[in-house]
Amino acid sequence: MSGITYLRGDATVPSAKGVKIVAHVCNDIGGWGKGFVLALSRRWPEPEAAYRAWHRDRAAGGFGLGAVQLVQVERYVWVANMIGQRGIRTGSKGVPVRYEAIDTALDRLAGHARELGEAVHMPRIGCGLAGGTWSRVEPLVEERLVRRGIPVTVYDHA
């Protein structure tokens, strides 16, 4: 039995009170323009601007697989840009998702969430354009967040 709450809806409109983090997976090449990031950008301009600046300054800013960038978008809402995919296309090395990078990013995210007392809200990260499978990602979310007492809600878009 999963400790994750599953809801139909929009992850950019978290359905809980209190402080929240909306977590999602980004690529490691600075691309922002397809998938869940479009919904984020329609709601808040800050995550895209922060991600692009982080990528531009990647040599000094810690940008890379497994990294997490928290961006405050409302008084009680943060967006976590998590680098969990290599490139954007499926090729000879398989799909872009990198499960080990998602695992690392979730571990880092857990530290932020516990420090700030936040719940985490997300779509099925790594499973859209990144090409991952939820059966591989869900145990990572369980291990890194749920087992540490961090409430997690996963949204399936209606």
C-alpha positions in Angstrom: 0.0 0.0 0.0 1.4 3.3 -1.1 1.8 6.2 1.3 1.3 8.6 -1.6 -2.0 10.3 -2.1 -3.2 10.2 -5.7 -5.6 12.8 -7.1 -7.1 13.8 -10.4 -6.2 17.4 -11.1 -3.6 19.9 -11.8 -0.3 19.7 -9.8 0.1 23.5 -10.2 -2.9 24.0 -8.0 -2.0 22.0 -4.9 -5.1 21.0 -3.0 -3.7 21.3 0.6 -3.3 24.0 3.1 0.0 25.1 4.4 3.4 25.3 2.8 3.8 23.3 -0.4 6.5 22.3 -2.9 5.5 21.5 -6.5 8.2 19.2 -7.7 9.0 18.3 -11.3 11.8 16.9 -13.4 13.8 19.0 -15.8 16.5 18.1 -18.4 20.2 18.9 -18.1 20.5 20.9 -21.4 18.6 24.0 -20.5 15.5 23.1 -22.5 12.1 24.3 -21.2 9.2 24.2 -23.5 7.2 20.9 -23.5 5.3 18.9 -21.0 4.6 19.9 -17.4 6.8 22.9 -17.6 4.2 24.6 -19.9 1.6 24.4 -17.1 4.1 25.8 -14.6 5.0 28.7 -16.9 1.3 29.5 -17.5 0.8 29.8 -13.7 4.1 31.3 -12.6 7.0 32.9 -14.6 9.6 32.5 -11.9 10.5 28.8 -12.2 11.4 29.0 -15.9 13.4 32.2 -15.4 15.3 30.7 -12.5 15.9 27.5 -14.4 17.3 29.3 -17.4 19.5 31.5 -15.3 20.7 28.4 -13.3 21.6 26.7 -16.6 23.4 29.8 -18.0 25.5 29.9 -14.8 25.9 26.1 -14.5 29.6 26.1 -14.0 29.2 28.0 -10.7 25.6 27.2 -9.8 25.7 23.4 -9.2 23.5 22.7 -12.2 23.6 19.0 -13.2 21.9 15.6 -12.9 20.5 15.2 -9.4 20.5 18.9 -8.5 17.5 20.7 -7.1 16.6 24.4 -7.3 13.8 25.8 -5.1 11.9 28.8 -6.4 9.3 30.6 -4.3 6.3 31.5 -6.4 3.7 32.4 -3.7 3.8 33.0 0.0 3.3 29.3 0.8 4.3 27.7 -2.5 7.7 26.7 -3.9 8.6 25.0 -7.1 11.4 22.4 -7.1 13.2 22.2 -10.5 14.9 18.8 -10.2 17.4 17.8 -12.9 16.5 14.2 -13.6 16.9 13.6 -17.3 19.8 13.6 -19.7 18.9 15.6 -22.8 15.4 15.5 -24.3 15.4 12.8 -26.9 15.3 9.0 -26.9 18.4 7.7 -28.7 21.0 5.0 -28.7 21.4 5.4 -24.9 17.7 4.9 -24.3 15.1 7.3 -22.9 16.2 10.7 -21.3 15.1 9.8 -17.7 17.9 9.1 -15.2 16.4 7.3 -12.2 19.6 7.7 -10.2 19.4 11.5 -10.7 15.8 11.5 -9.7 16.7 9.5 -6.6 19.4 12.0 -5.7 17.2 15.0 -6.4 14.4 13.5 -4.2 16.9 12.9 -1.4 17.9 16.6 -1.6 14.3 17.7 -1.8 13.5 15.8 1.4 16.0 17.9 3.3 14.4 21.1 2.1 10.9 19.8 2.8 11.7 18.7 6.3 13.5 21.9 7.1 10.5 24.0 6.0 7.7 21.6 7.1 6.4 21.3 3.6 4.3 18.8 1.7 5.3 17.8 -1.8 2.9 17.8 -4.8 3.9 16.5 -8.2 2.8 15.0 -11.5 4.2 11.5 -12.2 7.7 12.9 -12.4 10.0 11.4 -15.1 7.2 9.6 -16.8 6.1 11.9 -19.5 8.6 13.2 -22.1 11.5 11.8 -20.1 10.2 8.3 -20.9 10.3 6.8 -17.4 7.9 4.4 -15.8 6.0 5.1 -12.6 6.8 1.6 -11.4 10.4 2.7 -11.2 9.8 6.2 -9.9 7.2 5.5 -7.2 9.5 3.5 -5.0 12.0 6.3 -5.1 9.3 8.8 -4.0 8.3 6.4 -1.2 11.8 5.8 0.0 13.1 9.4 -0.1 10.0 11.3 0.9 7.1 9.2 2.3 9.2 7.1 4.7 10.7 10.3 6.1 7.2 11.6 7.0 6.9 14.0 4.1 3.3 14.1 2.7 3.3 13.5 -1.0 0.4 14.0 -3.4 0.7 12.9 -7.0 -1.7 14.4 -9.6 -3.0 12.7 -12.7 -4.2 15.4 -15.1 -7.9 15.0 -15.8 
